[in-house]
Amino acid sequence: MTDSSTPPPSPEPSFILRGHNAVVHSIAFLNPAAGILAAADEQGLVRGWDLESRRPKFEFFAGNTPVLAVRAVADETLFTQSKAGLLQLWSIERAGTEVGSATRAEGSVKYLADIHSFCKSVLLRPCSSYGELAPIAFPHGPDAVGLWDTRANMIQSLVSPQTSPTDVRKTGACTALAALDFRYLCGAYEDGGVRVWDIRKQWPLTIQDLHTEPVFGLSVMASSKPGCAACASGGADGCVIISKIQGVKEEEQARQTESSITETGRMPIQAAGKRGINGICIRNDGKIAAAGCWDGRVRLFGVKKPRQLASLQVTSACLRACCAAPGANTSRDASAIPRGCKPWSSPTTGSGWPPRQRTHA
């Protein structure tokens, strides 16, 4: 028998937010209840968009160099990372019906600016946690990862990609970071490998060589099974890989032999020419991963049953980032386009999407 039912169409962008005069490098949802999407661009402009009115809520310049990453630290606090190597905290100032601004909060730290890196910093905390400053992981030096304690305004510690002091492997620079929670951090490197750290220890718990080229997109999401998490990665090799991380528990039991990264699905993207991936994110329910690709498409993939679900033509230029709104009851996603961003509402389970695989007997 053949399932002849016609699957619903793939999701389309809800609308387009235009207003940037340069390439948008990073986007991030603020507290979902606020309905605000922040976007940062090549000229250093950070703009917060009200998704209901589709108008700017605030805007400010985080410097005169490109802003590679913008993150929501708390309801009224943003974090930015510039290409020049400056990490900054900003307090948002609302202005009623007018466009607000932001002031630099106490505490900015400049790391090694002589290292050329496009790796974007991340916050170490559960995605549902707001209102409290959290440590920030950022690329440091030629291959290490630093942790900035935002409360004490100091570099807390450094973690290494090598397994021990005698490990001489050349990994290249850290190219992507993803935080599982307040304790576990994942990093990807130029050599295509993915690492998992317990930030209380210098050396990684486990290493897995997943890709053949540098990894630029990395996302992790805790699963319902204790000690396990899903991982989605993609990079210059044009493959989206879904993996399962094991051995990341809150108890004092994590040893290197108990932690592992196991590939569960490998999906090469089909594109004419530009096959790479710049950013990837797993949706808040852990079922779908969205990848922003070099050919201007956002491709959606199943996480629990790895396969490509849809290919959305967002722009003709290279996509720099994509993100999913945090929170258990949200299904809104967004992608960065050359001079703006496109939010859309991704379908949820029970809506008839993603389409079922057709079966033949």
N, C-alpha and C positions, 0 to 999 in steps of 0.2 A: 504494500500500500504506500501511497505517496501523500504527504501532507500538502494539499494544494492551496491552503489558505494564504492569502497575500499579506506579507508582513507590513506593518505600518512604516511610513517613511522615516528616514533618519531625522534627528532633531535639527532644527535650523536656528541660527542666531535670533534672539528676541529683538535686538536692535543694535545699532552701532554707536559707540561713543567716540566722537571726533573732537579734537581740540589740542592735540600735541603736534608740534612742528618738527618733530624728530622721531627717530625710531624708539618705540617703547620696548624696554628691556625686561621689565618686571611688573607683575600685577599681584595684588593680594586683597582678599576680602577682609574687611574689618569684622567685628562682632556681627554675626548674621542678623541679629535683631535690629542693627543700625541700618542695614541695607546699603552699605557704602563699599565701593570698590576703589582701591588706590592703585595708581599707575605711575611708573617712573620712567623717564626717557633719557635719550642720549645727551640732551642739553642740561641735565640736572634738575629738570622740573618734575615735581611730584604733585599729582592732582588727585583729589578724592571725589569720586562721582556718586551722586545720589541715584540709585537705580530705579527709584520710583518716579522722580521728576526728570531724570536723565540730564541733570545739570550739575556743574561743579559745586561741591560743598565746601571745599577748601583747596588751596594750592600754595606751593612755596618752592623755592629753589634750594636744593640740598648742596649746592656748590656749583662750580663752573665746569665740572667734568661729568662724564656719563654716570648715572646711577644704575648699578647692576642689579641691586636687590632692594625691595621694599617689603617690610613685614609688619604686621599688626602685633604689637607687644601687649597693649591693653586697649580699653575702649577709646581713650583719647591720647594714646602714645604710639608713635611709629618709629621703626628702626630703618635706617638706610645704610647701604654700603656703596661707596663710590669706586670708580675704576682707579682713582688715585690712592686707594687704600685707606680711606677714612670711614670709620664706623661711627654712626651718630644716632642719638635718640632725640625725638622731636615731640613736643607737646602741642596738640592740635588746639587751635583757638577758633571756636565757632563764632559766627557773626550774624546770627538770626537768618534773615532771608538773603543776606549778602554772602559773597564768597569769602570764607575765612582764610586764615593763614596758619602758621606754626612757628614756634620758637624753639631754639635748641635747648634741650633739657640738660641738666647737670650730668656730665659724664660722656666724653668722646675719647676714643682711643685710636691712634694711627698705627697700623701694623706695617710690615715690610712692603713699602710701595715699589721697590725695585724689582719685585717678582711680578711678572705679567700673568695675571690669572683672571679668567672670566667665571670662576666658581662662585656661586651665590651662597651667602651665609644663611643659616637656619636657626630657629629657636628650639631649645631643648625643653619641651613640655608637651603634655597631651593637647591635641587640637581643640578640645572642648574647654581648656582652661584659659580664663581671661582675668584681667585685673591685677596681675602680679608679674613683676619683672622676672625674667628667666635668663639663664645663661645663653649666650649666643656662640655657635660654632662657626669658625671662619677659616679659610685657607691661610696657612702661615708658613713662610719660608718656601724652599723648593719642593717639599713634599709633605710637610706636617700639617696638622689641624690644631688651631688654638681655640680655647674656650674663654670668652669674655664674661666675667661676672659683672652684670650690669648694676647690681646693688652696691657692690664694693668698688666698682670702676677699676678693675684690675684684671690682668690676664691670669686666669685661674689655673690652667694647666695646658699641656700639649700632649697630643697623641701621635703616634708614629705609624706609618704604613707597614713597617717591617715587623716580623714576628718576634725578634729578639735582637740584642746588641750585635750579634754575630751575623745577622741576616744582611747580605750585601746586594740583594736584588734591586734593580733600578725600576722604580714604579712611574717616574715622571711626576708631574704636579697633580694635586687633587683637583678634579674637574667637576664634581657634583657632590652635594651633601644632602642627607635626609635624616631627620630625627624621629626615632620611634617613640620615645617618651623622654622624661627628664633624666634618664640614666643611659639609655642605649642610643648610639649614633652610628649611622651608616655613611660610608664614603666611597666614591668611585674615582678611578685614576686613569691617567693617559694610557697605561698598559692594558686597559680593558677590565681590570680586576675590581671586585667589590669587597669591601671590608666592613666588619661589624665590631664596634668598640663598646666596652663598658667604660664610661668616661673616668671612672675611679682608677683605671689601670692604663698604663702607657701603651701596651701592645694590643693588637687586635685579638678578639676572641676567635675569629675565623676569617678565612680569605677564600674567595672563589674567583677564578678567571672565567668570566662569563662572555666577554666581548673580545673581538680582535682589534678594535680601534678604541680611541678615547670615548669615555661615557660622559654625556652631557645632561642626561635626564635620569633622575633617580627619585623614587617615591616608595615609602613603606607605610604599612597599616597593620596594626595589631589585629590578630584574628580571634575568633571566639574560643579557640583552643588555647589553654594556658601555655605560655612559653613560646608561642609561635607567632609569626607575622608574615604577611605577603609583601613581596618586593617587586617593583616594576622598574626596568632600566632600559635605556636606549641611548644610542650615540652615533658616531660617524660611520659605523658599519651598517647602518640602516636596519637593524634588528631590534624589535621589542622583545625582551625576555622577561617572563614571569617566573619568580623563584619563591621558594618557601624558606624562611629563616626559622631555625629551631634553637632552643637553648637560651632564650632571652627571658629569664624569669626574675621576679623581684626578690626571690629568696637568695641567700648567700650560698649559691651552689654552682654558679656559672664558671665552668672551666673550659679551656680550649677544646678538649675532646668532646664536650657535651654540646657545643655550638656548631652549627653547620648552615650552609646555604646550598639548597638543592634546586636545580632548574626544573620547572614543571611545564614550561612552554616556550618555544622559540618561534617568532613570527616575523620573517623578513617583509618589509613593506614593499609594495609594488609602485614604483615611481619612475618616470622618464627623466633620468639625469640625477637630480638632487634627491638622494635617498636618506640623508641623515636626519637625526632627531635632536632638537635643542632642549626640550623640556617635557616632563611627563608627570602626571599626578593620578593617584588613585582616589576615586570618589569616596565620600565619607562612609558609605555603606559597605565599602570593600569589594564591590562586585564589578566595577567598570574602571578601567584606566584610560585616560586621555593623553595622547602624545602630540605635541606641537612639532611639525616636521619642516624640513628645509624647503619643500615644494609648496608651502603655504596651506597645507591641509592639516586639519585635526583628525586624527584617526582614533577610533574607540575600540578597545579590546576587552574581552572578558578576562577576569582575574581568576575566578574559581575554575572556570572551564576555558583555558586560554585559546582564544581565536579572535580574529579581527571581526568586529561587528559593523563598523561603518567608517566611511571616509568622507569628511566634510570639507568642501572647498571654502576656505575662509578668506584667503587673499592670494595674490599671485607672487608675493614676496615671501622671504623666509620668516617663519614664526619664531619668535624669541622666547616665549613663555606661555604656559597655560596653568590654570589653578582651579581647584574646586572649593566651594564654600564649606567651611568647617561646620560641625554640628550634626547631630544624629538625625535631624528631620529636614535637612536641606538637600536639594538636588540641583543646585545652580552651579554652572561652570562658566569659565571665561577664558578667552585667548587674547594675547597681545598681537595687534596688527601694526603695520609700519607707523601709523600716526594716530593710533587710538586703540580701542579694545572692543571685543564683541562678547557680551554675556549671552548665555542661553540656558534654558531649563532642561536638564537631561531627564529623560523618562525614568520612572521608578518601576520597581517590580509590580506586576499586575496590570500594567498599562498596555501590554502586548508588545513591548519592546524591552530588550533587544529581540530580534526575530529568532525563532527556533530554527535549529538546523533541520533541513529536510531529510527525511529518512526513506529508504527504499527497501522493500522486501522482495 
